[in-house]
Amino acid sequence: MSQSPNKWHQETIESQKSKMEKTVPISPLPSDIATLTLPNGKTIQLPVYKGTKGPPMIDITQLQSKTGYFTLDPGFSSTGACISTMTYIDGDKGELLYRGYPIETLAKYSSYIEVCYLFIYGHLPSQKELSLFEETMVSEMMINEKLIEFYKGFATDSHPMAIMVGVVGALSAFMHKDFDVNDPRDREQIAIKLVAKMPTLAAYAYRTALGLPIIYPNKKYSFIENFLYMMFSTPMNDFNVDKVIVKALDTIFMLHADHEQNASTSTVRIAGSSLANPFACIAAGITALWGPYHGGANEAVLNMLKEIGNKENIPKYLQKAKSKDNCFRLMGFGHRVYKNYDPRAKVMQEMCYSVLEKTQRANDILESQLAILLEQAALKDDYFIQRKLYPNVDFYTGIVYEALSIPTSMFTVMFAVQRSIGWICQWMEMMSEKVQRISRPRQLYVGEDQREYIPIQDRKEEEKSRVCKLPMHSSLFGLVKV
C-alpha cells in the first residue's frame, strides 16, 4: 500500500499535525474524591473524574496496588476503559452525538463523507475541504490487483463476512513499510485508505460469493454511488441509480458510523493496545461484529417477520412477546443502551418509507408490509409504551436493505463498512495518547485449587468420555464431501 500523491496530501506535514492535534483527548483533572471502605475496615480515597457530559467515573487504577483488591464487572458494562472525544450517548434521553453534533442534525444536513472528515479532524469541513476530501477518498477506493487474486481462493458459497475478515487482515501485507504509528500524518493516511477501500472490499466479497465479475470503482461517481456501482452494475448495461437510494444509503452509513465503546469497537481498541497492525485491529472488530448479538440484529428482524408470516398473526405474536414465559422476543424493539427512543430510528423510519415508496416495493415485500403493521400495533399497545420498547434502528435498516435487493448475508458486511470510520478513528485516538497501556482485564478464578499430578498410567477413566468423536472423512471443514 504505497502512499499515493494527491491534492489532499500536498499540504505540509505541520498543517496536518495541527489538524490531528485537535482530536487528541486531554486527561481531565479530578473533580471529586470517593472514599471506599474495605471489608477489613481500611478506607481508601479514589479520584473522581467528570467528563463534558455523562455520569462521573471513579478512577480505580491504583486500587489493587493500594488494597490488593480488584473489581468484578462481567461485560464491562460499569467500567470506563478509555477517555474519548468522539461519540457520546445518553440512553435515558435518547441522545447520540458525533463530536458534539446531534445525529439527527447530521443526518438531515450532512453526508457520510462529512462525518468521516469530522471524526478524523474534529470539525466539519468547508466546501473546498469536503470536495478535496471526497476526491481523495474516491481515488483511494482502488485495491491492489494481488489482493483481488486473494478473493479467488474463497469458495463461491463463502459467507461475505468470512471473506471480509480475511481480506481486511490481508491489507496488512500491502501496508507501506515506512508506516510510523507515532506519526499523526501516517495515521491519517491509514484511516483514509481503510475507510475508502472498505466499500470495494465489501462489493468484491458480495460478487465473489455470487460468482460475478469484479467491477472497478469509477471516479465519475461519488463515494456512495461507487459502492452501489461496484455492487450492482454489470459490464453489459449502463449504471443508473436514483438520488433517493443514494441518500438512503448515505444516511444509513452516517447512522452506523460510530456508537461509543460497543463490543466491536472495544475489540479494535484491545487489539490496538498491543500495537498490532491497524488493519489487523479492524479485522478483529469485524469478527466481533459478526455475532448475532451485535451486527446481526437487522437480519434477526427479517427472520422474525418471516416467522410471523402474515398480518393475521401479529396480535398472537405480540401477546407471546408480552407473556411471562417470554417464548417470543420482539426483535428490533428496545435497545440495551437507549432506555428511550433510539434517535437513529426516527431518521430511519422516514428514510424507510421514502425508499419503499421510491422502489414501489412496499406492497411487493411481505416483510415490509408486516413491519409497518407490527410497528403500528406495538406503538398503540400500552405494554410496549410503558416499557419504552420502541423500534430501534435495526428494525428499519433490514427493511431498507431488502427493498434495495441487498441479500441478507450482506447485512453485517454493510454494517462493517459503515462502522470502519468509527473503528479506525477510535484506534487513532488511542494511538495519540502519551501513555500506551496494553489491555489486561482481570478475572475471578473459581477453578480447582492446586492439585497433585497423577501419571497417565495411574489415572482412572472418566465414567463418561468427553472426547468428541467425528466420523471418518469428516466434512466439517469442507475437506471431503459426504
RAKAZI-V725528 format. One record per residue. N is the residue number from 0. RES is the residue in three letters. SS is DSSP state (A for helix, B for strand, O for the rest). OMEGA is omega in whole degrees, 0 to 359 (999 if undefined). D_LAST is the distance of its C-alpha to the last C-alpha in Angstrom with 2 decimals. Layout:
BEGIN
N	RES	SS	OMEGA	D_LAST
N	RES	SS	OMEGA	D_LAST
END
This chain:
BEGIN
0	MET	O	180	42.03
1	SER	O	181	45.57
2	GLN	O	183	48.30
3	SER	O	180	49.21
4	PRO	O	175	52.85
5	ASN	O	184	53.68
6	LYS	O	184	56.59
7	TRP	A	185	55.34
8	HIS	A	171	55.41
9	GLN	A	176	58.82
10	GLU	O	181	60.31
11	THR	O	178	61.70
12	ILE	A	181	59.76
13	GLU	A	180	62.53
14	SER	A	179	62.02
15	GLN	A	181	58.28
16	LYS	A	179	58.86
17	SER	A	178	61.46
18	LYS	A	185	59.01
19	MET	A	182	56.30
20	GLU	A	181	58.79
21	LYS	O	183	59.25
22	THR	O	183	55.72
23	VAL	O	180	56.11
24	PRO	O	177	56.44
25	ILE	O	180	59.75
26	SER	O	181	59.73
27	PRO	O	174	61.99
28	LEU	O	179	64.79
29	PRO	O	180	64.67
30	SER	O	183	66.14
31	ASP	B	178	66.61
32	ILE	B	176	66.14
33	ALA	B	179	64.09
34	THR	B	181	65.20
35	LEU	B	177	62.58
36	THR	B	183	63.73
37	LEU	O	180	61.55
38	PRO	O	180	61.34
39	ASN	O	178	63.82
40	GLY	O	180	66.33
41	LYS	O	177	66.06
42	THR	B	178	66.02
43	ILE	B	179	64.61
44	GLN	B	182	65.22
45	LEU	B	180	62.38
46	PRO	B	178	62.86
47	VAL	B	181	61.82
48	TYR	B	179	60.79
49	LYS	O	178	61.10
50	GLY	O	177	59.31
51	THR	O	178	60.53
52	LYS	O	175	58.77
53	GLY	O	183	56.80
54	PRO	O	176	57.42
55	PRO	O	181	58.96
56	MET	B	177	56.89
57	ILE	B	180	57.93
58	ASP	O	181	57.33
59	ILE	O	182	55.87
60	THR	O	183	55.33
61	GLN	O	185	57.95
62	LEU	A	184	57.16
63	GLN	A	183	55.45
64	SER	A	182	57.93
65	LYS	A	186	60.87
66	THR	A	186	59.64
67	GLY	O	180	56.60
68	TYR	O	167	54.66
69	PHE	O	173	51.54
70	THR	O	178	50.51
71	LEU	O	183	47.39
72	ASP	O	180	45.80
73	PRO	A	182	42.05
74	GLY	A	178	40.72
75	PHE	A	183	43.97
76	SER	O	178	45.21
77	SER	O	185	48.78
78	THR	O	173	48.75
79	GLY	O	185	49.94
80	ALA	O	184	48.14
81	CYS	O	171	50.00
82	ILE	O	186	53.01
83	SER	O	176	52.19
84	THR	O	191	54.11
85	MET	O	190	51.23
86	THR	B	177	50.25
87	TYR	B	178	51.87
88	ILE	B	169	50.63
89	ASP	B	185	52.87
90	GLY	O	181	50.64
91	ASP	O	181	53.62
92	LYS	O	185	55.28
93	GLY	O	186	52.15
94	GLU	B	176	53.10
95	LEU	B	181	51.03
96	LEU	B	169	52.91
97	TYR	B	183	51.83
98	ARG	O	176	54.52
99	GLY	O	182	56.93
100	TYR	B	177	56.17
101	PRO	B	183	54.92
102	ILE	A	180	51.55
103	GLU	A	180	53.10
104	THR	A	179	55.75
105	LEU	A	181	53.39
106	ALA	A	182	51.09
107	LYS	A	190	54.14
108	TYR	A	185	55.96
109	SER	O	180	53.70
110	SER	O	179	50.40
111	TYR	A	180	47.29
112	ILE	A	176	48.77
113	GLU	A	179	51.94
114	VAL	A	176	50.01
115	CYS	A	178	48.27
116	TYR	A	181	51.75
117	LEU	A	181	53.07
118	PHE	A	183	50.49
119	ILE	A	189	50.90
120	TYR	A	175	54.72
121	GLY	O	179	55.88
122	HIS	O	178	57.79
123	LEU	O	185	57.32
124	PRO	O	168	57.94
125	SER	O	179	60.83
126	GLN	A	179	60.13
127	LYS	A	179	60.45
128	GLU	A	181	58.19
129	LEU	A	181	55.56
130	SER	A	179	55.67
131	LEU	A	181	55.38
132	PHE	A	180	52.63
133	GLU	A	176	50.43
134	GLU	A	178	51.19
135	THR	A	180	49.95
136	MET	A	180	46.82
137	VAL	A	180	45.92
138	SER	A	181	46.68
139	GLU	O	181	44.28
140	MET	O	178	41.30
141	MET	O	175	40.27
142	ILE	O	182	37.67
143	ASN	O	181	37.40
144	GLU	A	180	35.63
145	LYS	A	177	33.68
146	LEU	A	176	32.18
147	ILE	A	177	31.09
148	GLU	A	180	29.17
149	PHE	A	180	27.36
150	TYR	A	184	25.85
151	LYS	O	179	24.14
152	GLY	O	180	21.90
153	PHE	O	175	20.16
154	ALA	O	183	17.20
155	THR	O	178	18.76
156	ASP	O	179	17.23
157	SER	O	176	18.55
158	HIS	O	181	20.83
159	PRO	A	179	24.42
160	MET	A	177	25.51
161	ALA	A	178	23.02
162	ILE	A	182	24.50
163	MET	A	178	27.98
164	VAL	A	182	27.67
165	GLY	A	187	26.80
166	VAL	A	178	29.37
167	VAL	A	175	32.21
168	GLY	A	180	31.84
169	ALA	A	176	31.78
170	LEU	A	179	35.16
171	SER	A	182	36.62
172	ALA	A	181	36.13
173	PHE	A	182	38.41
174	MET	O	182	41.04
175	HIS	O	187	44.58
176	LYS	O	182	45.45
177	ASP	O	180	48.88
178	PHE	O	180	47.62
179	ASP	O	184	49.85
180	VAL	O	181	48.64
181	ASN	O	181	52.29
182	ASP	O	181	53.46
183	PRO	A	182	53.58
184	ARG	A	176	53.39
185	ASP	A	178	50.23
186	ARG	A	178	48.63
187	GLU	A	181	49.84
188	GLN	A	178	48.28
189	ILE	A	180	44.91
190	ALA	A	181	45.04
191	ILE	A	181	45.85
192	LYS	A	182	43.16
193	LEU	A	184	40.42
194	VAL	A	180	41.41
195	ALA	A	186	41.92
196	LYS	A	182	38.55
197	MET	A	177	36.43
198	PRO	A	179	36.58
199	THR	A	179	35.60
200	LEU	A	180	32.61
201	ALA	A	179	31.53
202	ALA	A	180	32.09
203	TYR	A	176	30.10
204	ALA	A	179	27.19
205	TYR	A	184	27.36
206	ARG	A	177	27.61
207	THR	A	180	24.84
208	ALA	A	181	22.43
209	LEU	A	181	23.57
210	GLY	O	181	23.78
211	LEU	O	179	27.58
212	PRO	O	180	30.23
213	ILE	O	176	32.06
214	ILE	O	181	35.53
215	TYR	O	176	38.18
216	PRO	O	183	40.75
217	ASN	O	186	44.15
218	LYS	O	179	47.44
219	LYS	O	179	49.01
220	TYR	O	175	46.86
221	SER	O	181	47.28
222	PHE	A	181	44.75
223	ILE	A	177	43.16
224	GLU	A	178	43.50
225	ASN	A	178	41.65
226	PHE	A	178	38.68
227	LEU	A	179	38.55
228	TYR	A	181	39.20
229	MET	A	180	36.30
230	MET	A	197	33.97
231	PHE	A	182	34.97
232	SER	O	176	37.07
233	THR	O	181	36.10
234	PRO	O	187	37.74
235	MET	O	186	39.06
236	ASN	O	174	40.96
237	ASP	O	182	43.64
238	PHE	O	177	42.68
239	ASN	O	179	44.77
240	VAL	O	182	44.32
241	ASP	O	181	46.66
242	LYS	A	178	48.72
243	VAL	A	179	47.84
244	ILE	A	179	44.14
245	VAL	A	179	45.01
246	LYS	A	180	47.27
247	ALA	A	181	44.67
248	LEU	A	178	42.07
249	ASP	A	180	44.82
250	THR	A	178	45.86
251	ILE	A	178	42.39
252	PHE	A	180	42.20
253	MET	A	185	45.57
254	LEU	A	182	44.71
255	HIS	O	187	41.70
256	ALA	O	178	43.34
257	ASP	O	181	44.02
258	HIS	O	177	44.22
259	GLU	O	189	45.83
260	GLN	O	177	44.00
261	ASN	O	186	40.73
262	ALA	A	183	37.51
263	SER	A	178	36.37
264	THR	A	177	39.95
265	SER	A	178	40.55
266	THR	A	178	37.37
267	VAL	A	180	38.75
268	ARG	A	180	42.07
269	ILE	A	178	40.65
270	ALA	A	180	38.67
271	GLY	A	182	41.79
272	SER	O	177	44.01
273	SER	O	185	42.65
274	LEU	O	175	43.74
275	ALA	O	177	40.15
276	ASN	O	184	39.70
277	PRO	A	179	40.28
278	PHE	A	176	37.13
279	ALA	A	178	35.08
280	CYS	A	179	36.99
281	ILE	A	176	36.07
282	ALA	A	177	32.37
283	ALA	A	177	32.74
284	GLY	A	179	34.39
285	ILE	A	180	31.53
286	THR	A	178	29.07
287	ALA	A	181	31.54
288	LEU	A	187	31.97
289	TRP	O	185	28.28
290	GLY	O	182	28.46
291	PRO	O	177	29.08
292	TYR	O	184	32.38
293	HIS	O	186	33.72
294	GLY	O	184	32.69
295	GLY	O	185	30.35
296	ALA	A	182	33.21
297	ASN	A	174	33.84
298	GLU	A	179	30.25
299	ALA	A	178	30.77
300	VAL	A	180	33.88
301	LEU	A	178	32.06
302	ASN	A	178	29.48
303	MET	A	181	32.53
304	LEU	A	177	34.23
305	LYS	A	178	31.25
306	GLU	A	178	31.30
307	ILE	A	169	35.04
308	GLY	O	180	34.40
309	ASN	O	188	38.02
310	LYS	A	180	41.55
311	GLU	A	182	42.49
312	ASN	A	184	40.07
313	ILE	A	179	41.64
314	PRO	A	181	44.38
315	LYS	A	182	41.93
316	TYR	A	174	39.66
317	LEU	A	178	42.73
318	GLN	A	177	43.92
319	LYS	A	181	40.61
320	ALA	A	181	40.98
321	LYS	A	184	44.51
322	SER	O	180	43.78
323	LYS	O	179	44.14
324	ASP	O	179	40.72
325	ASN	O	183	39.33
326	CYS	O	180	36.34
327	PHE	O	180	36.10
328	ARG	O	179	36.72
329	LEU	O	184	38.43
330	MET	O	179	36.54
331	GLY	O	177	38.74
332	PHE	B	183	41.89
333	GLY	O	181	43.74
334	HIS	O	181	43.02
335	ARG	O	183	42.96
336	VAL	O	184	45.73
337	TYR	O	177	47.68
338	LYS	O	174	49.64
339	ASN	O	180	51.28
340	TYR	O	175	50.04
341	ASP	O	184	47.56
342	PRO	A	178	49.81
343	ARG	A	182	46.91
344	ALA	A	179	46.11
345	LYS	A	179	49.59
346	VAL	A	184	48.98
347	MET	A	179	45.51
348	GLN	A	179	46.76
349	GLU	A	181	49.23
350	MET	A	181	46.80
351	CYS	A	181	44.16
352	TYR	A	181	46.68
353	SER	A	178	47.92
354	VAL	A	179	44.45
355	LEU	A	179	43.66
356	GLU	A	183	47.05
357	LYS	A	181	46.64
358	THR	A	181	43.20
359	GLN	O	182	44.38
360	ARG	O	182	41.12
361	ALA	O	181	42.63
362	ASN	O	181	42.48
363	ASP	O	183	39.26
364	ILE	O	182	36.98
365	LEU	A	183	36.70
366	GLU	A	180	35.96
367	SER	A	177	39.19
368	GLN	A	181	41.23
369	LEU	A	181	39.92
370	ALA	A	181	40.46
371	ILE	A	180	44.08
372	LEU	A	178	44.80
373	LEU	A	178	43.14
374	GLU	A	182	45.14
375	GLN	A	181	48.35
376	ALA	A	182	47.82
377	ALA	A	182	47.01
378	LEU	O	175	49.99
379	LYS	O	185	52.29
380	ASP	O	182	51.06
381	ASP	A	181	53.33
382	TYR	A	182	50.48
383	PHE	A	180	48.74
384	ILE	A	181	52.07
385	GLN	A	181	53.48
386	ARG	O	179	50.40
387	LYS	O	177	50.31
388	LEU	O	181	46.72
389	TYR	O	176	46.96
390	PRO	B	177	44.20
391	ASN	O	186	43.09
392	VAL	A	182	42.05
393	ASP	A	181	38.33
394	PHE	A	184	39.23
395	TYR	A	185	40.56
396	THR	A	180	38.45
397	GLY	A	179	35.24
398	ILE	A	178	37.30
399	VAL	A	179	38.82
400	TYR	A	179	35.50
401	GLU	A	179	34.27
402	ALA	A	179	37.51
403	LEU	O	179	37.03
404	SER	O	174	33.54
405	ILE	O	184	31.99
406	PRO	O	183	28.39
407	THR	A	182	27.60
408	SER	A	181	25.25
409	MET	A	185	28.41
410	PHE	A	182	30.73
411	THR	A	175	30.36
412	VAL	A	177	30.49
413	MET	A	179	33.77
414	PHE	A	181	35.01
415	ALA	A	179	34.28
416	VAL	A	183	36.24
417	GLN	A	184	39.12
418	ARG	A	184	39.28
419	SER	A	180	39.26
420	ILE	A	178	43.08
421	GLY	A	180	43.53
422	TRP	A	186	41.20
423	ILE	A	179	42.85
424	CYS	A	172	46.35
425	GLN	A	177	45.73
426	TRP	A	179	44.67
427	MET	A	181	47.82
428	GLU	A	179	49.98
429	MET	A	180	48.73
430	MET	A	181	49.24
431	SER	O	181	52.81
432	GLU	O	183	53.82
433	LYS	O	180	56.36
434	VAL	O	179	54.74
435	GLN	O	178	51.00
436	ARG	O	176	49.39
437	ILE	O	181	45.82
438	SER	O	181	44.16
439	ARG	O	178	44.05
440	PRO	O	177	43.67
441	ARG	O	181	44.66
442	GLN	O	171	43.13
443	LEU	O	185	44.47
444	TYR	O	179	43.03
445	VAL	O	180	42.58
446	GLY	O	182	40.51
447	GLU	O	170	41.78
448	ASP	O	181	45.11
449	GLN	O	185	45.40
450	ARG	O	178	44.06
451	GLU	O	180	44.83
452	TYR	O	179	42.21
453	ILE	O	178	41.13
454	PRO	O	187	39.92
455	ILE	A	182	36.42
456	GLN	A	181	37.88
457	ASP	A	182	39.99
458	ARG	O	177	37.44
459	LYS	O	180	36.51
460	GLU	O	177	32.97
461	GLU	O	180	32.24
462	GLU	O	179	32.19
463	LYS	O	182	28.74
464	SER	O	179	26.26
465	ARG	O	183	25.25
466	VAL	O	177	22.43
467	CYS	O	182	19.03
468	LYS	O	178	16.61
469	LEU	O	177	13.01
470	PRO	O	176	10.44
471	MET	O	181	10.04
472	HIS	O	181	7.81
473	SER	O	179	7.90
474	SER	O	183	6.62
475	LEU	O	181	10.12
476	PHE	O	175	11.71
477	GLY	O	182	9.30
478	LEU	O	180	9.70
479	VAL	O	178	6.34
480	LYS	O	178	3.79
481	VAL	O	999	0.00
END
